Amino acid sequence: MEEILSEEELNKLLQIQGEVRGVAFRSDADFILHETGEQGLKRLEEAMAGIGQPIKYREIRPMDFYPLKLDTISLVVLKRLFHFDDERIQELGHYLAKVSVLLRLFMKYFVSLEKVAEEVPGMWRKHYTVGGLTVASLDKKNKEMIIRLENFNPHELYCQVFKGYFCSVMQMAVGKKPICDETKCAFKNDPYHEFTIKW
């Protein structure tokens, strides 16, 4: 069996600080079930146990907080185990937005882009104990929104997850598929991550 994660890389990931709600783990597991079936989830759990980080995804409580490092390790393992490219990781982000009951309720009652922009920082803080998400600019005339994510750098895979997630959220808000790009990235020596969304 191929090595999914080297000991050196695992030790580096274990240094990640912060926590994330269990819904992140459960949603990843749901995506794997959707894409690969029951056998795929079993393979993921076995791979996590194999590197000394066992997770029983179905036992995770969605609203409890769990170590962000464990979510990051899980994300890296699932990408490598199933040979997902960046596009598939973005699909994971799309999926997370589509299946989020809280997000769907939010979008139902706060349909204006201004209200979405206003609520973004609070929604982030409800799910993560590190980092901060803001809408840096909203230009309805030119149909562009810039979302800024600061102090959140556990792994570059999150760039693709969030790109897919934000694109899906904006599609719910405006009713058509937007174009989403990460225009600044902390992993490319920018001071923060920035996602530009045009519709």
N, C-alpha and C positions, 0 to 999 in steps of 0.2 A: 504494500500500500504506500502511495506517495506521501511525503511529508507535507501536511497542510500548512503548518506553521512551525518555523524554527524556534528553538528555545530562546534564542536571542530576541527574536521578534515578539514572542509571547511575553518575555520579561519587560520589554519596552511598553507593550500594550497594557500590562498590569499596573503601570505607573499612572494611567489616566485617572483623573479626579472627576468627581461629580456623580450625579445620579440621574436616572431617567425612569419614567413611569413604566410599569410592566407591560402596558399596552404595546410598547415598541417590540418587545419580544414576541408577544402573542400575535401581533400583526405580521412579523417576519415569518413565524411558523405557519400562519394561515396562507401566506403567499407561497411558501414552499409546498404546502399541501395542495394548493390550487395548481401549481406548476408541475409538481413531480409526484403527487399522491402520498399516501401513507408511508410507503417505502422511503421516499425522499426525506420526510421528517425523521424517520428512524435513523437514516444515515447521518443526518445532521446531529442528532442527539449522540450517536455513537462517536462521531468525529470530535464533538465537544468533550465528551468523557475521555476520549483518547489523549487529549492534551491537558487533562487534569482540571477541566472547567465544566463539569457536568451541569446540564440544564434539562429539566423536564418542562418543556414549553407549555404544556397544557396545565401544569400546576402553578404557573406564574399568575399572580393576582394583578389584573390590569391597572388598578389604581394605586398599588403599592410602589414605592421607589426601590430601584435596584441599581447596582453599580454600573455606571456608564461604560467602564472598562469591559464588563461582561457583554454588554450589548455590542460594543465595538468588536470584540473578539468573535462573537457570533456572526456579525456581518462579514468580517474578513473570511471566516471559515466557510460560510455559505457561498460566498463569491467563488472561492477556490474549489470547493467541493463540487459545485455544479457548473464550474467553468463559465460563470456569468461575465459578460463584457459590460462596459459602461452603460450601454443601452438597456440591458436587462436590469441593472441596478436602478436606473431611472424608472423602469417599469415597476420595480418594487415601490419606489416613492409614489408613483401614480396610484398603485394599488392601496397603499396605506391611506391616502387621502380619500379614495373612493369608499373604503370600508369603514371609515371612522364615523361612528354614530354621533359623537360629540361635534365633529366638524359639520356633518350634514345638518344637525339641529342649528348650529351657529349660522350656517349659510342660509337656512330657511328664514331665520328671524332678523338677521343683519345683512340685508341684501345690497346695501350701498357700499361702494368701494371705500368711501371715507370711513364708514363704520368698521369695515374690515381692517383698514390701516390703523385705526385707533385701538382696536382690540388685539392686534398681533403681539405686542410685547407681553401682555398678560397671559395670552394663550401659551406663549413660549414658556413663561415662568411656571405654568401649571404642569408642564411636562418635563422640564429640565431644570436642574439646580445650578447649572453653569451656563455661561454664554448669555447673549442678549440679542433678540431679534427686533428690528424696527423697520418701518417703511421709510426709507430715506427720501423718496419722492414719489408723488402720484400726479401724473399729468394726464387727466382725462381727455383733454383736447387732442393730444398726440398719442393717446392710448398707450401709455407706458407707465410701469410701476417699477421702482428699484427697491429691492429688499436687502437689508444689510444684516449680516450675522457676525457679531463680534465675540471675541474671547471663547470660541468654540472650535477647537482643533484636535479632536481625538484621532481622526484618520481621514485621509482624502476621499474615501468611499462615501462619506456623508455628503460630499459635494454633489455626487450623482443622485443620491437618495433625495436630497432636498430640492435639487433641480426638478426632478420628476414630481415631487410633492407639491412644490409651489406652482408648477405649471397646471397640475390637476385642480388645485384650489382656485386658481384664476379662471380656469375653464368653467368651474361651477359658478363663479361670480359674474362672468361676462357672457356666458352662454355659447362661446365658440372657442376653438382650440387656439391658444396663444403660442407665441414663439418665446422660448425661455433660454437664456444663456447665463452662465456664471462669468461675469465680466471682471470680477476681482476675486482673488483666491489667496488666503493666508498661506497656503502651501506653495505659492508662487511669489513669495516675498511681498505681497500686498498686506496692509495692516489689518484687513478683515476680508470676509467673504461678501460678495455683492452679486445679486441675481437680478438681471434686467429682464422684465417680462413685457412683451408687446402683443397687443391684440387688435 
